Amino acid sequence: MRKINQTVILLTAVAILAYACGDSQAADDKMAQLKKLKEQQKELEGQIKELEKELKASGELTNEVNEVFVTALNMQPTTFIHEIEVRGGVESRKDVVLSAETMGRIQSISVKEGQSVTKGQLLISLDADIIRNNIGEVETQLELATTIYERQEKLWKQNIGTEVQYLQAKNNKESLESRLATLKAQLRQSNVYAPFAGVIDNVPARIGEMAQPGMPLIRIVNQADMFITSDVSETHLGKFKEGQMAEVYFPTQDKTVQTTITNVGRVIKNDNRTFEIELSMPKVDFEVKPNQVVVVRLIDYKNDQALVVPTKIIQTDSQGSYLYEVVSADGMKKAKKVYVTPGVSFGLETEIKEGLTKGQVIANDGYRDLSPDVAVSIK
């Protein structure tokens, strides 16, 4: 029995010794691992310090902690404009459709489309044989009446004959003269003449057709006297004046030219609640034709002392619209919320009506990463 107890004690001692040796080995392994990690840490810290040194030298890194890099805008008064675009068209003061002044059959057409004509040139003749015959008859009657009048006048001067005979001869002559003048005027009305120099654009008339007043016979155009018109909404009433600059874009030619407003309509049209503006047609190096569609750009607002920011950097919260100002505090630059009142926007910019003053520095690129009092570094 005693021998068994000794054996148990011996085995227990061996087990305790083996366990102690195992713990010692594990501890040595952990120490070795810790040493290795510290060496790696030291190596990484050296690399970090080297990179920080290089970035600081290039100005891309400062000593500030948790900085947000931004670009900044120094608020200075500038000219801000707002434009509107309206559809317009090219017109000509010498773009007319001619018709006959009297009824008659078209006898001849003296011009063709595309032909240049001079002022007063004969374009179309109507059948006027009846008028010509009447003119011939009246001219014969007038010749006789003139002879009788001249003889009666001589007799009257010699106190021969009565005053009634003299007055009847005179009246008959003057009446025929007046009738002849009327017939000749009617003969002129049977022809269509060019009212100005230009180019024949269209000839809808055909020989043999019966013409009548108001019936389109021929269209003549002179491109030297063109202008531009556009209808503008009455909401812009009072914003434009004669002599104001404007831009006209010709979509067909993809050209933009500068021009001026020559007239502003005084009447609002009932059908579309617009008023008409007229602009001069500047000299251009490309072909422009009447009725061509254009886009007119007009300045309806201008402020020469505006504080302007990119529209994208204006943010909103429950208190309103705000920007981030870069201010100096505690020896470093920080972001500060500045509540503003936006005005008119145009393009990618917005005028700030209230909340900003000259010289303030406003965060631009990087503004989304800002919050109040965050450290800021300006690129």
Summary of the structure (lengths in Angstrom):
residues: 379
radius of gyration: 49.4
end to end distance: 89.8
largest distance: 201.2
contacts: 1024
relative contact order: 0.17
helix: 33%
strand: 37%
